[in-house]
């Protein structure tokens, strides 16, 4: 009998091994024949909200026309999941109204969302929402598989009309290969169980309860069960209706334990939207009170040495930690300079402090000279771009670290950077000794480079071992956005040319009133050689340059110059005056300045204004036309930039000119804020 049983067991095992080997061979052949399916980007409609999509991270394609106000967006940079996905993509600047592909990543909810106007989309404010998302360019991460079909929280998905690449949420199927392995193991277990009683005595109940013989378990059963479950983390029993208070358990560190929760209620019904989202690893959003785009220019020259270079990296890591990096707060990139500058990573490479610190640790020294001026020019032209993650709503800040002194000049490069709206900070360590000053290319280079010479923008450290003491004051200053004087605003980034009618019909008294109007407008702007600059032309039949953009660089000097303008008297040739202003004023305007022409006249022009006005518009000069008394309304509208209702104004009397100062300033700033800053 024993021989028969052993023979049966051997036969069963042999049969199992044959089946197993056959199955493995079959699976290998099948896998060879199967090709990796091509990733298809799902397409959604403009009205699809992020909260309706369960996937925590996905790539989608938006159609054209999602800039429509009916597709509501809530928040800025970080959006409430109640927002239109495609509308948020346009608002963030990742897409334009023509549509395209985007990467969407779910993040934690916020206690409040601030609305703003950006890229033609007005987002709304929201007190709080349970879930947020950010929009990035559609560049897949290595090793990450993105879904070709989105999973929705409702079977009647609004995006289902967009194509077959979307589907309602349903229970995941059990893989066929797993089912096959379970069947084989069950066959072996059952066969052994049948044969065993013929050779072993039946165990007593007490023995059965204490036996240590392992019970055969079907392979793959555990994985099958887990395929039917999704894991959701609860930190409070209030997170879901009818939650068991026993779920609310936390370890000493505060992290919540996880309990498996069914993906549906067992009856084929889908959970509510509030419960449908899978648990997400918390994504740092950053400190919204320090929303800046920051570039560190670090010294990689040979003279600095490895030890000092390491101390420099320690400061960077400390700043990265203190700033609380994130998409709703500060973003930071690093450029190293020596002979030539090179970007290690840009603003959007690392979106949290932990990853940024890790990247900083891996930076190696390049060596070479200390060409700081060349590095500043590089950052001005290349670093702060939309492609590198620059945000129009965040101030641009550069912190330049210099060991000793630069080997090239920094003044001109820094001036161009400041005029581009970049706030430059300098940290100089161990300056030149008395016998070394003869080798300094540009004495007092730091004061020539920073935005203001009031001490706010510069640090001087006597020794590298004291560099760590600058950490806290540096972080505090770069986050003080109200004092970042070089940031581009509507009041500090223009060349403004006043074109003033001095014809006989104006008269001496009214001309003084016009000059007071010009003074009132000028007072609203920040005046300097790197901020807003003012120029003026007076005209009759002829034209006269009263002063150019580069003649006065302070507000008191400009206001005094306006008072000194003398009344000319004569005819009214407005067309010729516009041409004169383009040649004598705006031809000398700086390339990165906004060009504004404010023309004031009291009558109809003796010459044609259409061609000169068109020339001004084509050259990018934003023209405001203010008419008084007998001015022709149709001429004002021709002169003014489109739309004329925002750029042309008519006043019945000279004494009422002052009433239009706030409106003109408001229109100038509204137009500026609706355009990309950098």
C-alpha positions as CSV (number, residue, x, y, z in Angstrom):
1,X,0.0,0.0,0.0
2,X,2.8,2.4,0.9
3,X,4.4,1.7,-2.5
4,X,1.1,2.5,-4.3
5,X,0.7,5.8,-2.4
6,X,4.3,6.9,-3.0
7,X,3.9,6.0,-6.7
8,X,0.7,8.2,-6.8
9,X,2.5,11.1,-5.2
10,X,5.4,10.8,-7.5
11,X,3.0,10.7,-10.5
12,X,1.2,13.8,-9.3
13,X,4.4,15.7,-8.6
14,X,5.7,14.7,-12.1
15,X,2.4,15.9,-13.7
16,X,2.6,19.2,-11.8
17,X,6.2,19.8,-12.9
18,X,5.3,19.1,-16.5
19,X,2.4,21.5,-16.3
20,X,4.5,24.1,-14.6
21,X,7.4,23.9,-17.1
22,X,4.9,23.9,-20.0
23,X,3.2,27.0,-18.5
24,X,6.4,28.8,-18.0
25,X,7.6,28.0,-21.5
26,X,4.2,29.1,-22.9
27,X,4.4,32.4,-20.9
28,X,7.9,33.1,-22.3
29,X,6.7,32.4,-25.8
30,X,3.7,34.7,-25.3
31,X,5.8,37.5,-23.8
32,X,8.2,37.3,-26.8
33,X,5.3,37.7,-29.2
34,X,3.6,40.5,-27.2
35,X,4.8,44.0,-28.0
36,X,4.7,46.8,-25.4
37,X,1.5,48.7,-26.1
38,X,2.0,52.2,-27.4
39,X,1.1,54.9,-24.9
40,X,-2.0,56.8,-26.0
41,X,-2.6,60.2,-24.4
42,X,-6.2,60.5,-23.2
43,X,-8.1,63.5,-24.5
44,X,-10.5,65.4,-22.3
45,X,-13.0,68.2,-22.7
46,X,-12.5,71.8,-21.4
47,X,-15.1,71.3,-18.7
48,X,-13.5,68.2,-17.1
49,X,-12.6,69.0,-13.5
50,X,-9.5,67.4,-11.8
51,X,-11.6,66.1,-8.9
52,X,-13.6,63.8,-11.3
53,X,-10.4,62.0,-12.3
54,X,-9.2,59.4,-9.7
55,X,-5.6,59.0,-11.1
56,X,-3.1,60.8,-8.9
57,X,-0.8,61.7,-11.8
58,X,-1.6,61.6,-15.5
59,X,-0.9,63.1,-18.9
60,X,-3.9,64.4,-21.0
61,X,-4.5,66.3,-24.1
62,X,-6.7,69.5,-24.0
63,X,-8.6,70.7,-26.9
64,X,-8.5,74.3,-28.3
65,X,-10.8,77.0,-26.8
66,X,-10.5,76.3,-23.1
67,X,-9.8,79.9,-22.3
68,X,-13.6,80.5,-22.1
69,X,-14.7,82.1,-18.8
70,X,-17.4,79.4,-18.4
71,X,-14.7,76.9,-17.5
72,X,-14.0,77.9,-14.0
73,X,-10.6,77.9,-12.4
74,X,-9.9,78.3,-8.7
75,X,-6.4,79.3,-7.3
76,X,-3.0,80.4,-8.7
77,X,-0.2,77.9,-9.5
78,X,-1.8,75.4,-7.1
79,X,-5.5,74.8,-8.1
80,X,-8.5,73.4,-6.3
81,X,-9.6,70.1,-7.9
82,X,-12.9,71.7,-8.5
83,X,-11.2,73.6,-11.4
84,X,-11.2,72.9,-15.1
85,X,-8.0,71.0,-15.8
86,X,-7.5,72.7,-19.2
87,X,-8.5,76.1,-17.9
88,X,-5.9,75.8,-15.1
89,X,-3.3,74.7,-17.7
90,X,-3.9,78.0,-19.6
91,X,-3.9,80.1,-16.5
92,X,-0.6,78.6,-15.3
93,X,1.0,79.3,-18.7
94,X,1.7,75.7,-19.6
95,X,-0.8,75.8,-22.5
96,X,-2.3,78.5,-24.6
97,X,-5.8,78.6,-26.1
98,X,-4.8,76.3,-28.9
99,X,-4.6,73.3,-26.5
100,X,-2.0,70.5,-26.2
101,X,-0.6,67.9,-23.8
102,X,-0.1,68.5,-20.1
103,X,1.0,66.6,-17.0
104,X,-1.3,66.8,-14.0
105,X,-0.2,65.9,-10.5
106,X,-2.6,65.7,-7.5
107,X,-1.5,67.3,-4.2
108,X,-3.0,68.0,-0.9
109,X,-5.9,70.4,-0.3
110,X,-5.3,73.9,0.9
111,X,-7.1,76.1,3.4
112,X,-7.5,78.8,0.8
113,X,-7.0,79.5,-2.9
114,X,-6.3,83.0,-4.2
115,X,-7.7,84.0,-7.6
116,X,-5.7,86.0,-10.2
117,X,-5.7,87.1,-13.8
118,X,-3.1,85.3,-15.9
119,X,-2.7,84.4,-19.6
120,X,-6.2,85.6,-20.5
121,X,-7.9,83.5,-17.7
122,X,-9.4,85.0,-14.5
123,X,-9.1,82.4,-11.8
124,X,-11.4,82.7,-8.7
125,X,-10.7,82.5,-5.0
126,X,-11.9,79.6,-2.8
127,X,-11.9,79.4,1.0
128,X,-10.8,75.7,1.1
129,X,-10.9,72.4,-0.8
130,X,-10.1,68.8,0.0
131,X,-7.7,68.3,-2.9
132,X,-5.4,70.3,-5.2
133,X,-3.4,69.8,-8.4
134,X,-0.6,71.4,-10.2
135,X,0.0,71.5,-14.0
136,X,3.3,70.8,-15.6
137,X,4.7,70.4,-19.1
138,X,4.0,66.9,-20.5
139,X,7.4,65.4,-20.0
140,X,7.0,61.9,-18.5
141,X,9.3,60.9,-15.7
142,X,11.6,58.0,-16.3
143,X,10.2,54.8,-14.9
144,X,6.7,56.2,-14.4
145,X,3.9,54.6,-16.3
146,X,1.0,57.0,-17.1
147,X,-2.5,55.7,-17.8
148,X,-3.7,55.5,-21.4
149,X,-7.3,55.5,-20.0
150,X,-8.4,57.8,-17.2
151,X,-10.4,56.5,-14.2
152,X,-13.4,58.6,-13.4
153,X,-15.3,58.9,-10.2
154,X,-18.7,58.7,-12.0
155,X,-19.9,56.2,-14.7
156,X,-21.4,59.1,-16.5
157,X,-18.2,60.9,-17.1
158,X,-18.3,64.3,-18.8
159,X,-15.1,63.4,-20.7
160,X,-16.5,60.2,-22.2
161,X,-17.4,62.2,-25.2
162,X,-13.8,63.0,-25.9
163,X,-13.0,59.5,-27.1
164,X,-12.5,55.9,-26.1
165,X,-9.4,56.7,-24.1
166,X,-11.5,57.5,-21.0
167,X,-13.6,55.1,-18.9
168,X,-15.7,55.1,-15.7
169,X,-14.2,53.5,-12.6
170,X,-14.6,49.8,-12.4
171,X,-13.1,46.8,-10.5
172,X,-9.7,45.8,-11.9
173,X,-9.7,42.4,-13.6
174,X,-7.7,39.5,-12.2
175,X,-4.7,38.7,-14.4
176,X,-5.0,35.3,-16.2
177,X,-1.5,34.3,-15.3
178,X,-2.2,34.6,-11.6
179,X,-5.4,32.6,-11.9
180,X,-3.4,29.8,-13.6
181,X,-0.8,29.5,-10.9
182,X,-3.5,29.4,-8.2
183,X,-5.2,26.4,-10.0
184,X,-1.9,24.4,-10.2
185,X,-1.1,24.9,-6.5
186,X,-4.7,24.1,-5.5
187,X,-4.4,20.8,-7.6
188,X,-1.2,19.9,-5.7
189,X,-2.7,20.8,-2.3
190,X,-5.9,18.8,-2.9
191,X,-4.0,15.7,-4.2
192,X,-1.6,15.6,-1.2
193,X,-4.5,16.1,1.2
194,X,-6.3,13.1,-0.4
195,X,-3.3,10.8,-0.2
196,X,-2.1,11.8,3.2
197,X,-4.9,10.1,5.3
198,X,-4.0,6.7,3.9
199,X,-0.5,6.8,5.4
200,X,-0.9,9.0,8.6
201,X,-3.2,8.5,11.6
202,X,-6.0,11.0,12.0
203,X,-4.9,13.7,14.4
204,X,-6.9,14.5,17.5
205,X,-8.6,17.8,17.8
206,X,-6.2,19.0,20.4
207,X,-3.2,18.0,18.3
208,X,-4.7,19.7,15.3
209,X,-4.8,23.0,17.2
210,X,-1.2,22.8,18.2
211,X,0.4,21.4,15.1
212,X,3.2,23.4,13.5
213,X,2.9,21.8,10.0
214,X,2.2,24.7,7.6
215,X,-1.0,24.6,5.6
216,X,-0.5,24.8,1.9
217,X,-1.8,28.2,0.6
218,X,-2.5,28.9,-3.0
219,X,0.2,31.0,-4.5
220,X,-1.1,34.3,-5.8
221,X,-4.2,34.4,-3.6
222,X,-2.8,37.3,-1.6
223,X,-2.0,39.3,-4.7
224,X,-5.4,38.7,-6.2
225,X,-7.1,40.0,-3.1
226,X,-4.9,43.1,-3.0
227,X,-5.7,43.8,-6.7
228,X,-9.3,44.3,-5.5
229,X,-8.4,46.7,-2.7
230,X,-7.1,50.2,-2.7
231,X,-5.3,51.6,0.3
232,X,-6.5,54.8,1.7
233,X,-4.9,56.6,4.6
234,X,-7.2,58.2,7.2
235,X,-5.9,60.6,9.8
236,X,-9.4,61.3,11.2
237,X,-12.6,59.4,11.4
238,X,-14.3,62.4,9.9
239,X,-12.7,61.8,6.5
240,X,-15.4,59.5,5.4
241,X,-19.1,58.9,6.3
242,X,-19.6,56.1,8.8
243,X,-15.9,55.7,9.5
244,X,-15.0,53.3,12.2
245,X,-13.3,55.2,15.1
246,X,-10.9,52.3,15.4
247,X,-9.3,53.3,12.1
248,X,-8.0,56.5,13.6
249,X,-4.6,55.1,14.8
250,X,-1.3,56.9,14.6
251,X,2.2,55.9,15.4
252,X,4.3,58.0,17.8
253,X,5.7,60.0,14.8
254,X,2.2,61.1,13.9
255,X,1.9,59.1,10.7
256,X,-1.4,57.4,10.2
257,X,-1.6,53.6,9.9
258,X,-3.2,52.3,6.7
259,X,-6.2,50.2,6.5
260,X,-7.3,48.5,3.3
261,X,-10.6,50.0,1.9
262,X,-12.6,48.4,-0.9
263,X,-12.5,50.3,-4.2
264,X,-16.3,50.0,-4.4
265,X,-19.0,49.1,-1.9
266,X,-19.4,45.5,-3.1
267,X,-22.6,46.2,-5.0
268,X,-21.0,47.8,-8.0
269,X,-21.7,51.3,-6.8
270,X,-18.9,53.9,-7.0
271,X,-18.0,55.8,-3.9
272,X,-18.6,59.6,-3.8
273,X,-16.0,61.9,-5.2
274,X,-14.8,62.8,-1.8
275,X,-13.7,59.2,-1.2
276,X,-12.7,58.2,-4.6
277,X,-9.2,59.6,-4.7
278,X,-6.4,57.3,-3.8
279,X,-4.2,58.4,-0.9
280,X,-1.3,60.5,-2.1
281,X,2.1,61.0,-0.6
282,X,2.0,64.6,0.7
283,X,3.6,66.9,-1.8
284,X,5.2,70.1,-0.3
285,X,3.5,73.1,-1.7
286,X,6.1,75.6,-0.4
287,X,5.8,78.8,1.6
288,X,3.3,81.1,-0.2
289,X,4.7,84.0,1.8
290,X,8.0,83.7,0.0
291,X,7.0,83.1,-3.6
292,X,10.2,84.0,-5.5
293,X,12.1,82.5,-8.4
294,X,15.7,82.3,-7.1
295,X,19.0,81.6,-8.9
296,X,22.2,81.0,-6.9
297,X,25.3,82.0,-8.8
298,X,28.1,80.0,-7.1
299,X,31.8,80.5,-7.4
300,X,33.5,77.4,-9.0
301,X,36.8,79.1,-9.7
302,X,40.1,77.2,-9.1
303,X,41.2,79.7,-6.4
304,X,38.3,78.9,-4.1
305,X,39.6,75.4,-3.3
306,X,37.6,72.2,-2.5
307,X,37.1,73.0,1.2
308,X,35.6,76.5,0.6
309,X,33.5,75.1,-2.3
310,X,32.1,72.6,0.2
311,X,31.3,75.3,2.7
312,X,29.5,77.2,-0.1
313,X,27.4,74.2,-0.9
314,X,26.5,73.9,2.8
315,X,25.1,77.4,2.7
316,X,23.0,76.5,-0.4
317,X,21.6,73.4,1.3
318,X,20.7,75.5,4.4
319,X,18.9,78.0,2.2
320,X,17.0,75.2,0.4
321,X,15.9,73.8,3.7
322,X,14.9,77.2,5.2
323,X,13.0,78.4,2.2
324,X,10.5,75.5,2.1
325,X,10.7,74.9,-1.7
326,X,7.4,74.2,-3.5
327,X,5.2,75.1,-6.5
328,X,3.2,77.6,-4.4
329,X,6.2,79.1,-2.8
330,X,9.9,79.7,-3.6
331,X,11.7,77.8,-6.5
332,X,15.4,77.6,-6.7
333,X,18.0,76.8,-9.4
334,X,21.8,76.8,-9.3
335,X,24.4,78.2,-11.9
336,X,28.1,77.7,-11.3
337,X,30.6,80.0,-12.9
338,X,34.3,79.8,-13.6
339,X,35.6,80.6,-17.1
340,X,32.1,80.1,-18.4
341,X,28.8,79.7,-16.5
342,X,26.7,76.5,-16.6
343,X,23.3,75.6,-15.2
344,X,23.2,72.7,-12.8
345,X,19.4,72.7,-12.5
346,X,16.7,75.2,-13.3
347,X,13.6,76.4,-11.3
348,X,11.4,73.5,-12.2
349,X,13.9,70.7,-11.8
350,X,13.3,70.2,-8.1
351,X,10.0,71.0,-6.5
352,X,10.8,70.3,-2.8
353,X,13.6,71.1,-0.3
354,X,14.6,67.5,0.1
355,X,15.3,66.8,-3.6
356,X,17.0,70.2,-3.9
357,X,19.4,69.5,-1.1
358,X,20.3,66.1,-2.6
359,X,21.0,67.7,-5.9
360,X,23.2,70.4,-4.3
361,X,25.3,67.7,-2.6
362,X,26.1,66.2,-6.0
363,X,27.5,69.5,-7.5
364,X,31.2,69.3,-8.3
365,X,33.6,72.2,-8.7
366,X,34.3,73.2,-12.3
367,X,37.5,75.4,-11.8
368,X,38.7,78.3,-14.0
369,X,38.6,82.1,-13.5
370,X,36.0,84.1,-11.7
371,X,34.0,85.6,-14.5
372,X,31.1,87.0,-12.6
373,X,30.0,89.5,-15.2
374,X,29.7,86.9,-17.8
375,X,27.7,84.7,-15.4
376,X,25.2,87.5,-14.7
377,X,24.7,88.1,-18.4
378,X,24.1,84.4,-18.9
379,X,21.4,84.3,-16.1
380,X,19.7,87.5,-17.5
381,X,19.5,86.0,-21.0
382,X,18.9,82.3,-20.3
383,X,17.8,81.4,-16.8
384,X,14.6,83.3,-16.1
385,X,12.5,81.9,-19.0
386,X,9.2,80.2,-19.1
387,X,10.9,77.0,-20.4
388,X,13.1,77.0,-17.2
389,X,10.1,77.3,-14.9
390,X,10.0,81.1,-14.5
391,X,6.6,82.3,-13.2
392,X,5.4,85.8,-14.2
393,X,3.8,86.2,-10.8
394,X,7.0,85.7,-8.8
395,X,9.9,88.1,-8.4
396,X,13.2,87.1,-9.9
397,X,16.1,87.0,-7.5
398,X,19.8,86.2,-8.1
399,X,22.3,85.6,-5.2
400,X,25.9,86.0,-6.4
401,X,28.6,84.4,-4.3
402,X,32.2,85.7,-4.9
403,X,35.4,84.5,-3.3
404,X,37.7,87.6,-3.3
405,X,37.0,89.5,-6.4
406,X,35.8,88.9,-10.0
407,X,38.2,88.6,-12.9
408,X,35.9,90.6,-15.2
409,X,33.6,93.6,-14.9
410,X,30.1,93.3,-13.5
411,X,28.6,96.8,-13.7
412,X,27.1,96.8,-17.2
413,X,25.9,93.2,-16.9
414,X,24.3,93.9,-13.6
415,X,22.6,97.1,-15.0
416,X,21.0,95.0,-17.8
417,X,19.9,92.4,-15.2
418,X,18.3,95.1,-13.0
419,X,16.5,96.6,-16.0
420,X,15.1,93.1,-16.7
421,X,13.5,93.1,-13.3
422,X,16.1,90.9,-11.6
423,X,16.9,91.6,-7.9
424,X,20.7,91.0,-7.5
425,X,22.2,90.2,-4.1
426,X,25.9,89.9,-3.6
427,X,27.8,87.8,-0.9
428,X,31.5,88.6,-1.0
429,X,33.9,86.5,1.1
430,X,37.4,87.4,2.1
431,X,38.0,90.5,-0.1
432,X,41.3,91.7,-1.5
433,X,44.1,92.5,1.0
434,X,45.8,95.8,0.7
435,X,48.7,94.4,-1.4
436,X,46.1,92.6,-3.7
437,X,43.9,95.6,-4.5
438,X,46.0,96.4,-7.5
439,X,44.8,93.2,-9.2
440,X,41.1,94.0,-8.7
441,X,39.6,94.6,-12.1
442,X,36.6,96.7,-10.9
443,X,36.9,98.4,-7.5
444,X,33.7,98.6,-5.4
445,X,32.1,96.0,-7.8
446,X,29.4,94.9,-5.4
447,X,27.8,98.4,-5.0
448,X,27.9,98.8,-8.8
449,X,26.0,95.5,-9.2
450,X,23.2,95.4,-6.5
451,X,19.7,96.9,-6.9
452,X,20.2,99.5,-4.2
453,X,23.4,100.6,-2.3
454,X,21.6,100.7,1.1
455,X,23.1,97.6,2.5
456,X,20.0,95.5,2.0
457,X,21.3,93.7,-1.1
458,X,24.9,93.0,-0.1
459,X,26.7,90.9,2.5
460,X,30.5,90.9,3.2
461,X,31.9,88.0,5.2
462,X,35.4,88.3,6.6
463,X,36.0,84.5,6.7
464,X,34.5,81.5,5.0
465,X,34.1,80.0,8.4
466,X,31.6,82.7,9.2
467,X,29.5,82.2,6.0
468,X,26.8,80.3,7.9
469,X,25.9,83.4,9.8
470,X,24.4,85.0,6.6
471,X,21.8,82.2,6.3
472,X,19.0,83.6,8.3
473,X,19.3,87.3,7.2
474,X,19.7,86.2,3.6
475,X,16.5,84.1,3.7
476,X,14.6,86.9,5.4
477,X,15.7,89.5,2.8
478,X,15.0,87.5,-0.3
479,X,11.5,86.6,1.0
480,X,10.7,90.3,1.8
481,X,9.0,90.8,-1.6
482,X,7.8,94.3,-0.7
483,X,11.4,95.5,-0.6
484,X,12.6,93.8,-3.8
485,X,13.0,97.1,-5.6
486,X,14.2,95.7,-8.9
487,X,11.2,93.5,-9.6
488,X,9.4,94.7,-12.7
489,X,6.1,96.5,-11.9
490,X,3.9,98.8,-14.0
491,X,5.5,101.8,-12.2
492,X,9.3,101.0,-12.7
493,X,9.7,99.4,-16.1
494,X,8.8,101.9,-18.8
495,X,10.2,104.7,-20.9
496,X,7.4,107.3,-20.9
497,X,7.5,110.1,-23.5
498,X,5.1,113.1,-23.1
499,X,4.1,114.8,-26.4
500,X,2.6,118.2,-25.4
501,X,0.6,120.5,-27.6
502,X,2.0,124.0,-27.2
503,X,-0.2,125.7,-29.9
504,X,-1.6,129.2,-29.6
505,X,-5.1,127.9,-28.7
506,X,-3.8,126.4,-25.5
507,X,-2.6,129.7,-23.9
508,X,-0.1,130.3,-21.1
509,X,-2.4,129.5,-18.2
510,X,-3.8,126.3,-19.6
511,X,-0.3,125.2,-20.6
512,X,0.7,125.5,-16.9
513,X,-2.3,123.2,-16.1
514,X,-1.1,120.7,-18.7
515,X,2.4,120.7,-17.1
516,X,0.8,120.1,-13.7
517,X,-1.1,117.1,-15.2
518,X,2.3,115.8,-16.5
519,X,3.8,116.3,-13.1
520,X,0.9,114.4,-11.4
521,X,1.3,111.4,-13.7
522,X,5.1,111.4,-13.3
523,X,4.9,111.4,-9.5
524,X,3.2,108.0,-9.6
525,X,6.2,106.2,-11.1
526,X,9.5,105.1,-9.7
527,X,12.2,107.1,-11.4
528,X,15.9,106.1,-11.9
529,X,18.2,105.1,-14.7
530,X,17.2,101.5,-14.3
531,X,13.5,102.1,-13.4
532,X,11.0,104.3,-15.3
533,X,12.5,107.1,-17.3
534,X,10.7,110.2,-18.5
535,X,11.2,112.3,-21.7
536,X,9.2,115.2,-23.2
537,X,8.5,116.8,-26.6
538,X,6.6,120.1,-27.2
539,X,5.1,120.8,-30.6
540,X,3.3,123.4,-32.6
541,X,4.0,123.5,-36.4
542,X,7.5,122.6,-35.3
543,X,8.8,120.2,-32.6
544,X,11.2,120.6,-29.7
545,X,12.9,118.0,-27.5
546,X,12.5,119.4,-24.0
547,X,14.6,116.5,-22.4
548,X,15.4,112.9,-23.3
549,X,15.1,109.6,-21.4
550,X,18.8,109.6,-20.3
551,X,19.0,113.3,-19.2
552,X,17.5,113.0,-15.6
553,X,17.7,109.9,-13.4
554,X,15.8,111.0,-10.2
555,X,12.3,112.1,-9.5
556,X,13.2,115.5,-8.1
557,X,15.3,116.3,-11.2
558,X,12.5,115.3,-13.5
559,X,9.8,117.3,-11.7
560,X,12.1,120.4,-11.8
561,X,12.7,119.9,-15.5
562,X,8.9,119.7,-16.2
563,X,8.4,123.0,-14.3
564,X,11.0,124.7,-16.5
565,X,9.4,123.8,-19.8
566,X,8.4,127.1,-21.5
567,X,5.2,127.7,-23.5
568,X,6.0,127.9,-27.2
569,X,2.8,129.0,-29.1
570,X,2.0,128.3,-32.8
571,X,0.0,125.8,-35.0
572,X,-0.9,122.2,-34.4
573,X,0.9,119.5,-36.4
574,X,0.2,116.4,-34.3
575,X,1.3,113.9,-37.0
576,X,4.7,115.5,-37.4
577,X,5.1,115.5,-33.6
578,X,4.5,111.8,-33.3
579,X,7.2,111.1,-35.9
580,X,9.6,113.4,-34.1
581,X,9.0,111.7,-30.8
582,X,9.6,108.3,-32.4
583,X,12.9,109.5,-33.8
584,X,14.2,111.7,-31.0
585,X,12.8,109.9,-27.9
586,X,11.8,106.3,-28.5
587,X,14.6,105.4,-30.9
588,X,16.9,105.8,-27.9
589,X,14.6,103.7,-25.6
590,X,16.1,100.6,-24.0
591,X,15.1,97.2,-25.6
592,X,13.7,95.7,-22.4
593,X,11.6,98.8,-21.5
594,X,7.9,99.2,-22.1
595,X,7.5,102.3,-24.4
596,X,4.6,104.6,-23.5
597,X,3.6,107.8,-25.4
598,X,1.2,110.1,-23.7
599,X,0.0,112.8,-26.1
600,X,-2.0,115.8,-24.9
601,X,-3.7,118.1,-27.5
602,X,-6.5,120.7,-27.5
603,X,-7.5,120.7,-31.2
604,X,-7.6,119.1,-34.6
605,X,-4.3,118.4,-36.3
606,X,-3.3,120.4,-39.4
607,X,-1.6,117.3,-40.8
608,X,-2.5,113.6,-41.1
609,X,-2.1,111.5,-38.0
610,X,-2.9,108.1,-39.4
611,X,0.4,107.0,-40.8
612,X,2.5,108.4,-37.9
613,X,0.1,106.7,-35.4
614,X,0.4,103.4,-37.3
615,X,4.2,103.7,-37.3
616,X,4.1,104.1,-33.5
617,X,1.9,101.1,-33.0
618,X,4.1,98.9,-35.3
619,X,7.2,99.9,-33.2
620,X,5.6,98.7,-30.0
621,X,4.9,102.2,-28.6
622,X,1.7,102.1,-26.4
623,X,0.0,105.4,-27.1
624,X,-2.4,107.3,-24.9
625,X,-4.2,110.2,-26.5
626,X,-5.8,112.9,-24.2
627,X,-7.9,115.5,-25.9
628,X,-9.1,118.8,-24.4
629,X,-11.8,121.2,-25.5
630,X,-11.7,121.3,-29.3
631,X,-9.8,118.1,-29.9
632,X,-11.3,115.8,-32.5
633,X,-12.5,112.5,-31.0
634,X,-11.9,110.5,-34.1
635,X,-8.3,111.6,-34.3
636,X,-7.8,110.6,-30.6
637,X,-9.1,107.1,-31.4
638,X,-6.8,106.8,-34.4
639,X,-3.7,107.9,-32.4
640,X,-4.5,105.7,-29.4
641,X,-3.5,102.0,-29.1
642,X,-6.3,99.5,-29.5
643,X,-8.7,99.2,-27.8
644,X,-9.2,103.0,-28.0
645,X,-11.7,103.0,-25.1
646,X,-8.7,102.2,-22.8
647,X,-6.2,104.6,-24.4
648,X,-8.1,107.7,-25.5
649,X,-9.7,110.2,-23.2
650,X,-11.6,113.5,-23.7
651,X,-11.8,116.3,-21.2
652,X,-14.1,119.3,-21.7
653,X,-11.9,121.7,-19.8
654,X,-8.2,121.9,-18.9
655,X,-9.0,122.2,-15.2
656,X,-10.5,118.7,-15.2
657,X,-7.4,117.0,-16.5
658,X,-6.3,116.0,-13.0
659,X,-9.4,113.8,-12.6
660,X,-8.0,111.4,-15.2
661,X,-4.7,110.7,-13.5
662,X,-5.9,107.7,-11.4
663,X,-7.7,106.2,-14.4
664,X,-4.7,106.5,-16.7
665,X,-2.4,104.9,-14.1
666,X,-4.9,102.1,-13.5
667,X,-5.1,101.4,-17.2
668,X,-1.3,101.3,-17.6
669,X,-1.0,98.9,-14.7
670,X,-3.9,96.7,-15.8
671,X,-2.4,96.3,-19.2
672,X,1.1,95.6,-17.7
673,X,-0.3,93.0,-15.3
674,X,-2.1,91.1,-18.1
675,X,1.2,90.5,-20.0
676,X,4.1,88.1,-19.2
677,X,6.6,89.9,-17.0
678,X,9.7,88.3,-18.3
